[in-house]
Amino acid sequence: MTGRSAERLGAGTGTWRWGIAGTGGIATSFTEDLARVEGAEVVAVGSRTQAGAHAFAARHGIARAHGSYEALAEDPDVDVLYVATPHPDHHAQALRALAAGKHVVCEKPLALNAAQAAEVVAAADAADRFLLEAVWSRFLPAYDVLRQVLADGEVGQPQQVDADFGYVMAFDPGHRLFDPALGGGATLDQGIYPVQLGHLVLGPPDAVVATGHVGATGVDEHVVAGLRHPGGGLTVAKASLRASLACEARISGTLGAIELPAFMHCPQAITVSSPAGRRTIEAPMRGHGLCHEAAEVQRCLQAGERQSPQHPWADTLAIAATLDAVRAALGVRYPGE
């Protein structure tokens, strides 16, 4: 791959050969960001069509283009497969790659529901392969700062997380966000970000309530969820395709608060209010922000770790169960569930 940046992450982590499953926007951003990661080499791309794979490979200087995801999974020169296809494909593609002996990084959500996610995790465990649900927020510098502030007790014991992510999307029944067959709806696409923040700060909930608007195509277009966590903590998570939300987050503790400005899933700074005063900590991300999770993947692989402590399998499964509960409260089911 060409165009490597001088600002590279993860020096000394060895060389890892990546395959990219998918040719859309997120696949493009991830491929471009791999140029910022020491030892990362993109050797192959796969698409539903040979033409699509060739075009992507030509744009990014990738040696091999596969006209099917099956061929990509079987490529002997791929060490790690990045799955960047639509939501309903994640489960099958991750299983296929693991069966072929690949390590897997799969875009969020790992699967459409908790049962599918558990199947993928079990397959990774059985195959002794690395698996990561690519919730990129957790690997950003601002989230590193957030974890440190919480660990230092600057805001006391966290009591509530308020977070939202939403924007107005023109209704188009053919768009993936409005198509149940493509895992559409606000919960899986936007809602996962405020939900994962609640899990990160307060742990998995022991009760979930939700309400919202289900649109003409049967997907959730506007959602408010309340999560109760052990010990009395609460999360209020909002997601929308119908409203321009603030896309911010606030973590309220017994001594102060932490604010994540827009966009809360990829902030460039956080603001801490505590008895010591109010301060803003700058924490800019590099590139598209995806290089940070890629560097962590390679660190884990070099160390022989099969899951990242920043987003372990238990978190993936707990978040999937929460998202299931939110959709169940709204009566949203996908084909085949």
ChimeraX attribute file (.defattr): number of C-alpha atoms within 10 A of each C-alpha:
attribute: neighborCount
match mode: 1-to-1
recipient: residues
	/A:1	16
	/A:2	11
	/A:3	10
	/A:4	15
	/A:5	15
	/A:6	10
	/A:7	11
	/A:8	17
	/A:9	21
	/A:10	19
	/A:11	11
	/A:12	11
	/A:13	20
	/A:14	13
	/A:15	13
	/A:16	20
	/A:17	15
	/A:18	24
	/A:19	28
	/A:20	31
	/A:21	26
	/A:22	23
	/A:23	21
	/A:24	14
	/A:25	10
	/A:26	16
	/A:27	20
	/A:28	16
	/A:29	16
	/A:30	20
	/A:31	25
	/A:32	22
	/A:33	24
	/A:34	26
	/A:35	23
	/A:36	24
	/A:37	26
	/A:38	24
	/A:39	19
	/A:40	25
	/A:41	20
	/A:42	26
	/A:43	21
	/A:44	25
	/A:45	34
	/A:46	27
	/A:47	24
	/A:48	16
	/A:49	13
	/A:50	13
	/A:51	13
	/A:52	19
	/A:53	24
	/A:54	19
	/A:55	13
	/A:56	22
	/A:57	23
	/A:58	13
	/A:59	9
	/A:60	16
	/A:61	14
	/A:62	22
	/A:63	13
	/A:64	17
	/A:65	25
	/A:66	23
	/A:67	17
	/A:68	17
	/A:69	22
	/A:70	17
	/A:71	14
	/A:72	24
	/A:73	30
	/A:74	15
	/A:75	19
	/A:76	11
	/A:77	15
	/A:78	22
	/A:79	20
	/A:80	27
	/A:81	26
	/A:82	26
	/A:83	29
	/A:84	24
	/A:85	21
	/A:86	17
	/A:87	22
	/A:88	20
	/A:89	16
	/A:90	23
	/A:91	21
	/A:92	13
	/A:93	23
	/A:94	29
	/A:95	20
	/A:96	19
	/A:97	24
	/A:98	26
	/A:99	17
	/A:100	16
	/A:101	20
	/A:102	29
	/A:103	26
	/A:104	28
	/A:105	24
	/A:106	24
	/A:107	21
	/A:108	22
	/A:109	25
	/A:110	29
	/A:111	27
	/A:112	24
	/A:113	25
	/A:114	21
	/A:115	14
	/A:116	18
	/A:117	24
	/A:118	20
	/A:119	15
	/A:120	24
	/A:121	25
	/A:122	14
	/A:123	18
	/A:124	26
	/A:125	16
	/A:126	11
	/A:127	15
	/A:128	16
	/A:129	22
	/A:130	23
	/A:131	28
	/A:132	25
	/A:133	24
	/A:134	24
	/A:135	23
	/A:136	20
	/A:137	22
	/A:138	22
	/A:139	23
	/A:140	24
	/A:141	21
	/A:142	24
	/A:143	25
	/A:144	14
	/A:145	16
	/A:146	24
	/A:147	15
	/A:148	12
	/A:149	16
	/A:150	18
	/A:151	12
	/A:152	10
	/A:153	15
	/A:154	20
	/A:155	23
	/A:156	18
	/A:157	18
	/A:158	21
	/A:159	19
	/A:160	23
	/A:161	28
	/A:162	20
	/A:163	28
	/A:164	28
	/A:165	28
	/A:166	23
	/A:167	17
	/A:168	12
	/A:169	15
	/A:170	10
	/A:171	15
	/A:172	11
	/A:173	13
	/A:174	11
	/A:175	13
	/A:176	15
	/A:177	22
	/A:178	25
	/A:179	17
	/A:180	21
	/A:181	16
	/A:182	18
	/A:183	25
	/A:184	24
	/A:185	28
	/A:186	26
	/A:187	29
	/A:188	25
	/A:189	19
	/A:190	21
	/A:191	25
	/A:192	25
	/A:193	27
	/A:194	27
	/A:195	30
	/A:196	27
	/A:197	24
	/A:198	28
	/A:199	20
	/A:200	18
	/A:201	19
	/A:202	24
	/A:203	18
	/A:204	22
	/A:205	23
	/A:206	12
	/A:207	13
	/A:208	19
	/A:209	17
	/A:210	18
	/A:211	18
	/A:212	18
	/A:213	15
	/A:214	18
	/A:215	14
	/A:216	11
	/A:217	16
	/A:218	18
	/A:219	25
	/A:220	29
	/A:221	26
	/A:222	22
	/A:223	26
	/A:224	18
	/A:225	24
	/A:226	19
	/A:227	24
	/A:228	20
	/A:229	20
	/A:230	12
	/A:231	11
	/A:232	12
	/A:233	20
	/A:234	22
	/A:235	25
	/A:236	20
	/A:237	26
	/A:238	28
	/A:239	32
	/A:240	26
	/A:241	24
	/A:242	17
	/A:243	14
	/A:244	13
	/A:245	17
	/A:246	15
	/A:247	21
	/A:248	19
	/A:249	26
	/A:250	19
	/A:251	24
	/A:252	21
	/A:253	21
	/A:254	14
	/A:255	15
	/A:256	20
	/A:257	23
	/A:258	25
	/A:259	22
	/A:260	23
	/A:261	18
	/A:262	17
	/A:263	14
	/A:264	25
	/A:265	27
	/A:266	22
	/A:267	22
	/A:268	20
	/A:269	21
	/A:270	22
	/A:271	17
	/A:272	21
	/A:273	18
	/A:274	18
	/A:275	10
	/A:276	11
	/A:277	8
	/A:278	12
	/A:279	12
	/A:280	12
	/A:281	13
	/A:282	14
	/A:283	17
	/A:284	14
	/A:285	18
	/A:286	17
	/A:287	17
	/A:288	13
	/A:289	19
	/A:290	25
	/A:291	28
	/A:292	24
	/A:293	25
	/A:294	25
	/A:295	24
	/A:296	19
	/A:297	27
	/A:298	23
	/A:299	18
	/A:300	17
	/A:301	21
	/A:302	14
	/A:303	10
	/A:304	12
	/A:305	16
	/A:306	20
	/A:307	21
	/A:308	19
	/A:309	12
	/A:310	17
	/A:311	19
	/A:312	14
	/A:313	23
	/A:314	14
	/A:315	18
	/A:316	24
	/A:317	22
	/A:318	19
	/A:319	26
	/A:320	26
	/A:321	18
	/A:322	25
	/A:323	24
	/A:324	20
	/A:325	19
	/A:326	26
	/A:327	26
	/A:328	14
	/A:329	15
	/A:330	18
	/A:331	13
	/A:332	15
	/A:333	18
	/A:334	17
	/A:335	9
	/A:336	5
	/A:337	8
